[in-house]
């Protein structure tokens, strides 16, 4: 029998994933998973351990109280500011508007002015790393990302954050050679939320805990079962770039894993912000 074709992309909102993870930790995993294989993998992901880089009680605490890896960095000089014109009226200077005089308005002069506006920033971060990657590398990567995102928020930038796993093969049983993308929509631009409410998604439990749970939800939604290795993705190197075509700041870790190059990633991150700032000013 021919296998049914299933959509390759799955998006889950943070609120839904957070509820699923907390229920799984609290012994209510059956609310979200009917298939035993998917359910068991989700439970194991929430347990954590040495390979995962966190423990179950830590994940639960981060989900309920938030995770902050450090103080905000000063990105004020890198904040992209856009000048936006608006029409204002006054009593003394500008363009004379006879219709306003005839209507009895006191402010009948008008002019265009400029106001400064900080644009939002869409960050799309790939978070999958090879199973051979030491948990310390994952921890360093997510601590760095946590502080970077927190610093942007404190600098007044309205961040939109999506964490993804672009799997090239080996994710679902009977679909070994298929590509699938699991995307966690952590925070949307314009969404008013406290950093602590979603910061667990940029914590040491981001990949081997919460993304693994999201992958199990992906499988459950498609009516398939995950494979034990939870997939592979294409080779890549550490990088932070601003994609002008999509207007996204794209973060990618190395595959296979390697030590986290903090100085390189810091430099690339700041360079990307400077590029965004130049574009906003032009």
N, C-alpha and C positions, 0 to 999 in steps of 0.2 A: 504494500500500500504506500502511495506517495505521501511523504510528510507534508502537512499543511504549511503554506508560506506564512511566516509571522513577521510583524513589523520589526525593524532592526533597532529603532530608537525608543527609549523609555525614559520618561521624565517624572520624577517624584518631587513634590514640594517638601521643604524641610519640616513643616508642621506634621505632615503624615509620617515621614521617616522617624521623627522624634517620638511620636506616639507609638509606632511599631517597636522601636528599640526599648522604650521604657516598659511596654507590655511584655516584651520578650524577657527582659531582665526580671520582671515581676511575676513570671510564671504564667502569663496569659498569651503565650505565643500562638496558640491555636486560633485566636481571634483573627490572625493575619495570614496564617499558612495552613493549607489543607494537605499539601504534599509533604510526606515525611522527610524526604531528602532536603527539600528547601527549608523546612522547619528546623531540622537538626543543624544545618549549616548556620542558620541565623542564631540559634542558641549558642553554638560554639563561638561565633564571632563576638557575641556580647560577653562571653566569659573572659576573653582576653588571655593573657599569659605571657611568658617570656618572649616568644616569637612575635607576638602581637605588639608588645611594648606598652601595655597597660593592663590593669585588672578590672574586674567587673564593678567593684565599688567605685573606682575612679571614673569609669564611664558614666555610671549612674549620677555621680556628683557633678560631672561636667555637663550632663544633660539638664540637670535641675538648677545648677548654680552658675554655670558658665565656666569657660577656661580662658585665662589671659596669661600669655607667656612672658610679658614684660611691660615696662612703661612705654608710652607712645614715643615714637621717634619724631624729630622735628622735620616735617616735610613742608613747612610753610613756604619756603622759597621755591618749592617744586610744584606747588598747587597750581593746576591750570586754571587761569581766570579768563573768562570770556566777557568782552564788553558788549552790552546789549542796549540798543537805542530805545528810548521811549519818549512820548510826547507829553510835555508839561505846560501848564498855563501859569502866568504870573501877571502882576500889575504894572511892571516897569519896562520890560525889554522883550524883544523878539518880533515875531510877525503879527501885524495888526489884523484882528478878526472883527470886521464890521458886524457880522451876524451876532456875535457875542455882545457887542456894545448895544445893539438894538434890542437884544433880549434882556438887557439890564444886568449882565454879568459884570462883576468888578474886575475879574482877571481875564482880560481880553487880548493879551499878548501870548503868543505860543512859541515854543521852540523845541527842537529835538535835543535831548541830552543823552549822556551815556551812563549806564550803571554797570557795575561789576557783578558778574554772576559766576559762581563755581559750577561747572558742568558735572554731571554724573559720570561715573567710570564703570564700565562693564568688565569684570575680571572673569576669565574662563581658565580654570586650572585643571590640568590633567593630574590625577593623583595616584594612578596605578604604578606599582613597582614590582619587580620580579620577586618570587618567593624566596630567592637566595639573598635578598637585600636584608641586611641586619636591621633590627628594630631601631637601633640608635640613629640610623640614617633617616628613617621615617620620622622619628621624633624631632630630629633637627630640622627637617624640611617643614613639618607642620608648625613647629614653634616659630620658625622664620615667617611663614605665611601668616600665622596668627598675628604676630606683631606688626607685619606690614599692613594687613587689612585694618587692624585696630588703629594704627597711626593715620591711615587715610581717613577713617571715620572721625577721628579726633581733629583732623585738619579741616573738617567741614565738607569733605567729598562724599556725595551720596553714592555709595558703592552698590553695584549689582554683582552678586557672586554666584557662579555656577561651577560646581565640581563635577568632573566627568571621568569616565573610564571608557576609552575607545578600545574595545577588545577586538583583536584581529582573528582569534580562533579559540576553540576549546572552552567556551563558556557554558553552553547547554548541551545536554545529551541529545544525540541524533542530529545535532547541528554543528558538528565539530569545526567545519571549515568556514562557517558563517561569521561575518562581522556584526558586532552588536555594540551599541553605545548606551551606557547607563548614565543618566544625568541627574544630579541633585541640585534643584533650584533652591539655594540656601537663602538668598535675599534678593529682592527685586528693587530696582531703582524707584524711588518715591515711597517705598514701604517704610513706615515709621516703626522702628523696633529697637530694642536695647541690644547692644553687642552681646551681652551675656546670654540672651535668649537663643542665639544661634551659634555662639562661638565654639561649642563642642564639635561642630563640623570642621573646624580648623584646629584640631587637637591631635595628640598622638593616636587617638582612636579613629581618626578620619578614614583611613583605608581599610585596615584589617578588622575594624569593627563596623562602623556605620556604612561605608560603601559596600562591604560584604552583605550587610542586611539589605541594602538597596538592590543589590544584584539578585538576592533571593526573592525580593518583591517583584523584580523584573521577570524572573522565571515564573513566579506564581501568576502574575498578570497574563503571561503568554500561554499558560497551561503546559509548561515544560519543567524539567528538572535541571538543576545546576550540575556541572561536573565538579569533581572533587578539587581540581586545581584552580577553579574559578577563572580560567582563561589566561590568555597571553595578549600582548599588544606589540606593535611595531617597535623596532629599535629607535632610540632617541638619546639626545644629550641634554644636560641641564640647560634651560634657557628661559629668559623673560623677554618678550618682544611685544611691541604695539602693532597690531594688525590694522592698518588704516582702512583696508577694504571692508572689514567687518566692524571696525571701531571697537575692538576688544583688546585688552591687555591679556596676553596669553602666556601662561606659565606651564612649563613642561619639565618633569623630572627625567632622570636617566633610566633607560631600560637596556640591558640589565642594570641592576643597582650599582652604585658606587658611592664613595664618601661624599657627603653634602658639601659643595663648594660655596660656603657662605659669602666670602668676599666677592666672588664672581657674580653670584645671584644678586647681592646688594648693588653692585655696580650696574648690572643690566637693568634692574628694577628702577634705579634712579635715572638711568639713561632713557628708559621708556617713558617715565614721567616727564622728563625734559622735552622729549619729542611731542608728547601730548600737549604740553604747555605751549610750545612753539606753534602747534597747529591751532590751538584755541585763540592765540593772539593774532593770527594772520587773518 
